[in-house]
Amino acid sequence: MTFEPTARPRRLRTDGVRPLVRETTLSANDLIAPIFVDETTDKRVPIDSMPGHDRVPVEQAVDRVKEITETGVSAIMVFGIPDTKDARGTGAYAEDGVVQRAMRAISQETDVYLIGDVCLCEYTDHGHCGVVEPHAHNDPTLTVKNDETLELLAKTAVSQAAAGADMIAPSSMTDGMVGAIRAGLDEAGFSHIPVMSYAAKYESAFYGPFRDAADGAPSFGDRRHYQMDPANAREALREVQIDVEEGADVLMVKPALPYLDIVRDLRTEFDQPIAAYNVSGEYAMLHAAGEKGWLDVEETAYESLLSIKRAGADLILTYFTEQLADRL
Ligand code: PBG
């Protein structure tokens, strides 16, 4: 055998040069950590399917935020578990709703950048992300009433901004949600508050642990009438284009790892910042394998987030901040 390699890329892989030629880096500034605030409990309740995460009572929301900011991460997203649910998700836009109470405390007592998820599924008794026909229960072919839902989403966004939210993130996949929320915020004097749209949110089985955590699983049917079909990529570009036209400031893809092609497509096609949501199922998988001794959670988590950035995301929502604290 006389073949000699004509190119030697290994030259750039020595310990000395690797950091110099590294194309992607991950820092605490890239990350947003979700927290769960629960009105139905007065003590922290561990979330079984998301080891290391608890539902915390409103009174402990500030402590929970401080645990996160200690890792160097300075942005959080708040999810609420209300004590009562009804057909119109009233708790989502109540002045004394669980998220509004938590946000008031967090914004008064910390400097964290506070992002509000805007959706109705945690607050509706049927668990869908908007208003449904009264007779829709048990009929999985009936679906969310789009335009009636818009007004409630706008009210939710305004009530969160009034409670101290720095950014609003609508996740319901209602047509027109960004435009309705932008108009609502502007009319209420919150034209300075940016909107991060869950623009390309897929109907994904990777949300399973979150639905346990936030108690937001639909009681009938599923979400395929409003969330996107995992089979579609071009449709994501249309969805995102609409959100841009309606005034979205940041564009999100969700989930992250199974949808890195979508992250890359958006990076190529749009100039806005791109966010990716490394969802509950992506977190739970690594932890489950880690518990069996099959994977190293910290290493695989770091590699996951680095890959999401490499695909083109500027910011990442992730439950891994605390596992990665030492490396950020
Ligand atoms: C609310 C919402 C969901 C998630 C974020 N916001 C659940 C869903 O659409 O079912 C999922 C987040 C995760 O899995 O980590 N609509």
Residues whose N, C-alpha, C, O or C-beta is under 5 A from the ligand:
A	BS01	PBG	C119 C121 S171 F206 Y207 F210 V279 S280 G281
